[in-house]
Structures are given as structure tokens and as C-alpha cells.
Amino acid sequence: MENIIEVKNLTHYYGKRVIHENLSFSVPRGSIFGLLGKNGVGKTTLIKILMGFLRPVSGRCRVLGEDSHNLSSVARSKIGLLFEGHLAYEFMSIAQIEKFYSAYYPSWNRDLYYGLVDRLDLPYDHKIKNMSCGQRSQVVLGLIFAQEPDLMILDDYSMGLDAGYRRLFLEYLSEYVKDGTKTVFVTSHIVQDLENLVNEVMFLDRGGEVLQTSLDEFMTGFRQFRFKRNGSANTLHRDDVIRNLDITGDNASVFSFRPMAEVGAHLAEMGIETAGLEQVPMTLEDAFIGLTGKY
């Protein structure tokens, strides 16, 4: 399967702070690829590198078959980018900005733009500067869909959107990739939105640690085990078996990629009493927090 994005041994620092170190991953055509991580782990930095706005310290990054720091105008016209804050030309109206953008994209689909923007129930001469944050977001998302890009890069699309419009947007996004030729690379702080959307997921952690897997493999392979808290639970610590832990009230939870029998035996070897040990079902948001921690 052809890869739309290929990253090899990507390393980047801000001063002495490691953002990415020897990061390698690929995004196949036709996939919806979710990038998850807490604030400050380098999600936006990675998107800047993918778009050629920032040159990494070392490593290689290719997008649509071209070096990311030297993307041609043809390649850029095939990328729909939503980047940090839903920027738009605020002095323009709904109709003016559509006409302006349409000149730059050969596959422009006017109906897609107005299909989303008409839901604002605003006249076409309404100025963007007089819109709420959420309304501006809807205009920008309409502009991105109208481009009919081969690759859509969405850096936290949910800013300012209410629950209903987020649901509508996700429906549009699912339809957008249905034919298998379009690709989406998406980040979101609303993790539950991605649970029924993404095929592949990559988790970034502080210091450059990475986990890439299919969503199905992650949700079936990463587990939470809970037991009644007792004095011995105070000696719990992370290791090769216990990926993370959480002690709240009378309950202790451990998170692991190992099966329950192995985790129970490991805890027993540590001298920890595990009365009532049970596996707890998790949503993607639960699993994300279990993997990366609450803080």
C-alpha cells in the first residue's frame, strides 16, 4: 500500500529539550491516522515539519512523495491544512472567501463548502470578523473540504465547535475517505471523537517516546486492572509489565499490555495484595489517560 507520509529517524530539539528523537512512522493512503498526546509533546511541531514550515535537526520526512521542506506548489495544492486557530481572512464575507480560495485549487467543490456553511443560517455577505469562534471554524472546515485534497491535515479541528457540529463534521470526514483514495492526519483534544473514526493511532509522550499501532490492536491489547487498595499498593511502580498506575480512593488500577494472569502474578511477586483483581472496560479516552497519565 502506498504511503502518503513517510518519516524516518526524525529528530528535533528546542534548545536542550527533546521534542522528537529518531521518530519513524508512515501513513498509508486511504487511512485516517490519529496523532494523540498531551500538550507540549510535539504534535504541532510535527505538523510544521510535515508542511515544511520547520526544518528538523535531522532525519527525513516525505509527504506525497516529496521532501517536506521542499514541497512543490502542485503537492501543496493537494493538501488541506487546518493549523492552529482556524485562521481566515476576517475582512472577507462568506461568499468572498469561497471565491478567493477557489482560484487556487483545481479540484474545488463549491457545493461541499456551501453544504457546511449554509448550516450557519447567515447571509453570504456576512463578514467573517463578525462571527463567533465556532462559526469561523465552520467556515474554515468548509474551505478545507471544498479543496478535495488528497491529504487532509487537521490540527485540533474541534476548536470552538459545539457537539452537534462536531458530529456533523465527523460524518463528512468519514464520507470523505470512503473511496479509499483520500487520507486524513488528525489531532484532537477530544479523544472520544476519534474512537469510531481512526484506523491507525500514534501516541506521543514527553521526551519523544512513541507508540504506533492500529486502533483495534491498541483497544484490545492495552488493559486496565483494578483491585482494592491496601497498604502494599503504596509500593506499586511502573516497569516492563506495569505501563502506568492510578490510585484513587479505595481502588488501585494498573495499566498493561500483558494479560490478567501475567499481571496478577507480577503483582504477587512484588508483594502486592490484589483482592478482587478484575479487568475494567475502557473507552479510547480512558486508555489514552491510562497510557499517558492524568498529568
C-alpha positions as CSV (number, residue, x, y, z in Angstrom):
1,M,0.0,0.0,0.0
2,E,1.3,3.4,-0.9
3,N,2.4,5.7,1.9
4,I,1.3,9.3,1.8
5,I,3.6,10.3,4.7
6,E,6.9,8.7,5.4
7,V,9.1,9.8,8.4
8,K,12.5,8.2,9.0
9,N,14.7,8.9,12.1
10,L,13.3,12.3,12.6
11,T,15.0,14.3,15.5
12,H,14.2,17.7,16.7
13,Y,15.1,19.8,19.7
14,Y,14.1,23.2,21.2
15,G,17.3,24.2,22.9
16,K,18.2,21.2,25.1
17,R,14.6,19.9,25.2
18,V,14.0,16.8,23.2
19,I,10.8,17.0,21.1
20,H,11.3,14.1,18.7
21,E,14.2,11.6,18.7
22,N,14.6,9.1,15.9
23,L,10.9,9.2,15.2
24,S,9.8,6.9,12.3
25,F,6.3,6.2,11.0
26,S,4.3,6.0,7.9
27,V,0.7,6.9,6.9
28,P,-0.8,4.8,4.2
29,R,-3.1,6.2,1.6
30,G,-6.8,5.9,2.4
31,S,-6.3,5.8,6.2
32,I,-7.5,8.1,9.0
33,F,-4.4,8.5,11.2
34,G,-4.8,9.9,14.7
35,L,-2.0,11.6,16.5
36,L,-2.6,11.8,20.2
37,G,-0.6,13.2,23.1
38,K,-0.7,15.8,25.9
39,N,0.0,19.4,25.4
40,G,3.7,20.1,24.7
41,V,4.7,16.7,23.3
42,G,5.3,17.9,19.8
43,K,2.1,17.3,17.8
44,T,2.0,20.8,16.3
45,T,5.8,20.8,15.8
46,L,5.4,17.6,13.8
47,I,2.8,19.1,11.6
48,K,5.0,22.1,11.0
49,I,7.8,19.7,9.9
50,L,5.4,17.8,7.6
51,M,4.4,21.0,5.9
52,G,7.9,22.3,5.6
53,F,7.4,25.3,7.9
54,L,10.1,23.9,10.2
55,R,13.3,22.0,9.3
56,P,14.2,19.2,11.7
57,V,17.6,18.8,13.3
58,S,18.0,15.5,11.4
59,G,16.0,12.8,9.7
60,R,13.9,12.5,6.6
61,C,10.3,13.4,6.0
62,R,8.4,12.9,2.8
63,V,4.8,13.9,2.0
64,L,3.1,12.9,-1.2
65,G,6.4,11.5,-2.4
66,E,8.3,14.8,-1.9
67,D,10.7,16.1,0.7
68,S,8.6,18.1,3.2
69,H,10.9,21.0,3.3
70,N,10.8,21.3,-0.5
71,L,7.1,20.7,-1.4
72,S,6.1,21.8,-4.9
73,S,3.1,24.0,-5.5
74,V,1.4,21.0,-7.0
75,A,1.9,18.9,-3.9
76,R,0.7,21.8,-1.6
77,S,-2.5,22.1,-3.7
78,K,-3.3,18.5,-2.8
79,I,-3.0,19.2,1.0
80,G,-5.9,20.6,3.0
81,L,-4.4,22.1,6.2
82,L,-6.1,23.2,9.3
83,F,-3.5,24.7,11.5
84,E,-3.6,26.4,14.9
85,G,-6.6,28.5,15.4
86,H,-8.7,28.2,12.2
87,L,-7.2,31.3,10.6
88,A,-9.1,33.0,7.8
89,Y,-9.3,36.4,6.1
90,E,-11.6,38.1,8.5
91,F,-12.3,41.1,6.3
92,M,-14.0,38.9,3.7
93,S,-17.5,37.7,3.6
94,I,-18.7,34.1,3.3
95,A,-19.0,34.4,-0.5
96,Q,-15.8,36.4,-1.0
97,I,-13.6,33.9,0.8
98,E,-15.0,31.0,-1.2
99,K,-14.3,32.8,-4.4
100,F,-10.8,33.7,-3.3
101,Y,-9.9,30.2,-2.3
102,S,-11.4,28.5,-5.3
103,A,-8.9,30.1,-7.7
104,Y,-6.0,28.1,-6.1
105,Y,-7.4,24.6,-6.1
106,P,-8.1,22.8,-9.4
107,S,-10.5,20.2,-7.7
108,W,-12.5,22.9,-5.9
109,N,-16.0,21.7,-4.9
110,R,-18.2,24.7,-4.2
111,D,-21.2,22.5,-3.1
112,L,-19.1,21.0,-0.3
113,Y,-18.3,24.5,1.0
114,Y,-21.8,25.7,1.0
115,G,-23.2,22.4,2.2
116,L,-21.4,23.1,5.5
117,V,-21.6,26.9,5.6
118,D,-25.3,27.1,4.9
119,R,-25.9,25.5,8.3
120,L,-24.8,28.7,9.9
121,D,-28.0,30.3,8.5
122,L,-26.1,33.5,7.7
123,P,-26.3,35.7,4.6
124,Y,-23.5,35.2,2.1
125,D,-22.3,38.8,2.6
126,H,-21.8,38.3,6.3
127,K,-18.3,39.2,7.3
128,I,-16.1,36.6,9.0
129,K,-14.8,39.2,11.5
130,N,-18.4,39.4,12.9
131,M,-18.6,35.6,13.5
132,S,-18.1,33.7,16.7
133,C,-15.1,31.4,17.1
134,G,-17.3,28.3,16.3
135,Q,-18.8,29.9,13.2
136,R,-15.3,30.8,11.9
137,S,-14.3,27.2,12.5
138,Q,-17.2,26.0,10.4
139,V,-16.2,28.3,7.5
140,V,-12.6,27.1,7.6
141,L,-13.6,23.5,7.7
142,G,-15.9,24.1,4.7
143,L,-13.0,25.6,2.8
144,I,-10.8,22.6,3.5
145,F,-13.4,20.1,2.3
146,A,-14.1,22.1,-0.8
147,Q,-10.4,21.7,-1.8
148,E,-11.0,18.0,-2.2
149,P,-7.4,17.4,-1.1
150,D,-5.6,14.1,-1.3
151,L,-4.3,14.6,2.2
152,M,-6.1,16.5,4.9
153,I,-4.0,17.5,7.9
154,L,-6.2,18.7,10.9
155,D,-4.5,20.2,13.9
156,D,-7.3,20.1,16.6
157,Y,-10.3,20.7,14.3
158,S,-12.7,20.8,17.3
159,M,-11.8,24.4,18.5
160,G,-15.0,26.3,19.1
161,L,-17.3,23.7,17.6
162,D,-20.4,22.6,19.5
163,A,-21.2,18.9,19.9
164,G,-23.7,18.9,17.1
165,Y,-21.4,20.4,14.5
166,R,-18.5,18.2,15.6
167,R,-20.7,15.2,14.9
168,L,-21.7,16.6,11.5
169,F,-18.0,17.2,10.7
170,L,-17.0,13.7,11.6
171,E,-19.8,12.3,9.4
172,Y,-18.4,14.5,6.5
173,L,-14.9,13.2,7.3
174,S,-16.0,9.6,7.2
175,E,-17.7,10.1,3.8
176,Y,-14.6,12.0,2.5
177,V,-12.3,8.9,2.9
178,K,-14.9,6.3,1.9
179,D,-13.5,5.7,-1.6
180,G,-10.0,4.8,-0.3
181,T,-8.1,7.5,-2.2
182,K,-8.1,10.2,0.5
183,T,-6.1,10.4,3.7
184,V,-6.5,12.2,7.0
185,F,-3.9,13.0,9.5
186,V,-5.7,14.4,12.6
187,T,-5.0,15.5,16.1
188,S,-7.7,16.3,18.7
189,H,-8.0,17.1,22.4
190,I,-11.5,15.5,22.3
191,V,-10.2,11.9,22.2
192,Q,-13.6,10.3,22.2
193,D,-14.3,11.8,18.8
194,L,-11.6,9.6,17.3
195,E,-12.7,6.3,18.7
196,N,-15.1,5.5,15.8
197,L,-13.1,7.3,13.2
198,V,-9.3,6.5,13.0
199,N,-7.7,3.3,11.7
200,E,-4.2,3.9,12.9
201,V,-3.1,5.8,16.0
202,M,0.2,7.2,17.2
203,F,0.8,8.3,20.8
204,L,3.5,10.9,21.5
205,D,4.9,11.3,25.0
206,R,7.3,13.7,26.6
207,G,10.8,13.1,25.7
208,G,10.0,11.7,22.3
209,E,8.6,8.3,23.3
210,V,6.2,6.9,20.7
211,L,3.7,4.1,20.3
212,Q,2.2,3.4,16.9
213,T,-0.5,0.8,16.4
214,S,-3.8,0.1,14.8
215,L,-6.7,1.4,16.9
216,D,-8.2,-2.2,17.1
217,E,-4.9,-3.7,18.4
218,F,-4.5,-0.9,20.9
219,M,-8.0,-1.2,22.3
220,T,-7.8,-5.0,22.6
221,G,-4.2,-5.2,23.8
222,F,-4.0,-2.4,26.3
223,R,-5.8,-3.2,29.5
224,Q,-6.8,-1.8,32.9
225,F,-6.9,-4.0,36.0
226,R,-8.4,-2.7,39.2
227,F,-8.2,-4.1,42.8
228,K,-9.0,-2.9,46.3
229,R,-6.3,-0.6,47.7
230,N,-4.3,-1.7,50.7
231,G,-1.1,-0.8,52.3
232,S,1.0,-2.8,49.9
233,A,-0.3,-0.8,46.9
234,N,1.9,2.1,48.1
235,T,4.9,0.2,46.7
236,L,3.5,0.0,43.2
237,H,5.7,1.3,40.5
238,R,6.0,1.3,36.7
239,D,8.1,-1.3,35.0
240,D,8.1,-3.6,31.9
241,V,4.8,-5.1,32.9
242,I,3.0,-2.1,34.5
243,R,2.8,0.6,31.9
244,N,1.1,3.0,34.3
245,L,-0.9,3.1,37.5
246,D,-3.5,5.1,39.3
247,I,-4.5,5.1,43.0
248,T,-7.8,6.8,43.7
249,G,-9.8,6.4,47.0
250,D,-10.1,2.7,47.9
251,N,-9.1,1.5,44.4
252,A,-5.8,0.9,42.7
253,S,-5.5,0.5,39.0
254,V,-2.7,-0.7,36.8
255,F,-2.5,-0.4,33.0
256,S,-0.6,-3.0,31.0
257,F,-0.3,-4.7,27.6
258,R,0.0,-8.1,29.4
259,P,-2.9,-10.5,30.1
260,M,-4.6,-10.6,33.5
261,A,-2.9,-13.8,34.7
262,E,0.6,-12.4,34.0
263,V,-0.2,-9.0,35.6
264,G,-1.7,-10.8,38.7
265,A,1.4,-13.0,39.1
266,H,3.7,-10.0,38.6
267,L,1.9,-8.0,41.3
268,A,2.1,-11.1,43.7
269,E,5.9,-11.2,43.1
270,M,6.1,-7.6,44.1
271,G,4.3,-8.5,47.3
272,I,1.2,-6.6,46.5
273,E,-2.2,-7.9,47.6
274,T,-4.7,-7.8,44.8
275,A,-8.1,-8.7,46.4
276,G,-10.8,-8.7,43.8
277,L,-8.5,-8.1,40.8
278,E,-10.6,-7.5,37.7
279,Q,-10.2,-6.2,34.2
280,V,-12.1,-2.9,33.6
281,P,-13.5,-2.0,30.1
282,M,-12.1,1.3,28.7
283,T,-13.0,3.9,26.1
284,L,-10.3,5.3,24.0
285,E,-10.2,8.3,26.3
286,D,-9.8,6.0,29.3
287,A,-7.0,4.1,27.5
288,F,-5.3,7.3,26.4
289,I,-5.2,8.6,30.0
290,G,-4.1,5.1,31.2
291,L,-1.2,5.2,28.8
292,T,0.0,8.7,29.2
293,G,-1.2,9.6,32.8
294,K,-3.5,12.3,34.1
295,Y,-0.8,14.9,34.4
